[in-house]
């Protein structure tokens, strides 16, 4: 006997009593759950990623950490790793936010090519990026020769050069995050505010920027974290001068050859900072409420 699928007071079937609803519920309880064959390789993947971190933590000379952090070379490297990523992030914000706006709302020929070139530093080998920076902003580069001849400005082997090199490899993260936020917010709230008589400056200050704040914050955090760990482009473009261009990743690279304990301590500092950046991004929405 066919079950009655009609509600008592309606002529349409009750969706709660349809057969496929029962099948969906059963599947959600585990009828079509996680395939068992994925568990062993997934566990191996977790071990592959976690064991190196455990190995680092196990070999940290915890009692010697305060003494080693007070060493002059270590302190100068930590200081540069504090200010240089901040400078790189500021450069990325000043240049990257307008660029993200152009990519999100601009309509012009070759926009896809521009986006591809903007994201290229994300996959370009950092040392290649450093060579490219030398031939662009070095004393004999396309722009660098003019700046050195006219103003005596030379970026290579300077702290500012470290910031420029880090900004080159990290700015795409900010651009993509802000562009995604601009695309998701759309223009409906801005247009509604304008129809109510709000000027462009007020719309920008009261509508656009608050909605983009989460995207900008996430992009800036990613940019800062990428700049913090930059090595190849910095080494190639700015060198490895203690107290001037030797950031913490460079100090780790050098110390590992002669002072392994210093390398472990500095690696621990970078580990903690990277973990902090990850926790800051956890659960953060890319777009805010109007």
Secondary structure, DSSP 4 states (H G I P E B T S, - for coil): -----B-TT-SSB-GGGSHHHHHHHHIIIIIT---THHHHHHHHHHHHHHHHHHHHHHT--GGGHHHHHTSHHHHHHHHHHHHHHHHHHHHHHHHHHHHHHHHHH---TTHHHHHHHHHHHHHS-HHHHHHHHHHHHSTTSTTHHHHHHHH----TTSHHHHHHHHHHHHHHHHHHHHHHHHHHH-SHHHHHHHHTT--HHHHIIIIIHHHHHHHHHHHHHHHHHHHHT--HHHHHHH---TTTT--HHHHHHHHHHH-HHHHHHHHHHHHHHHHHHHHHHTT--SS---
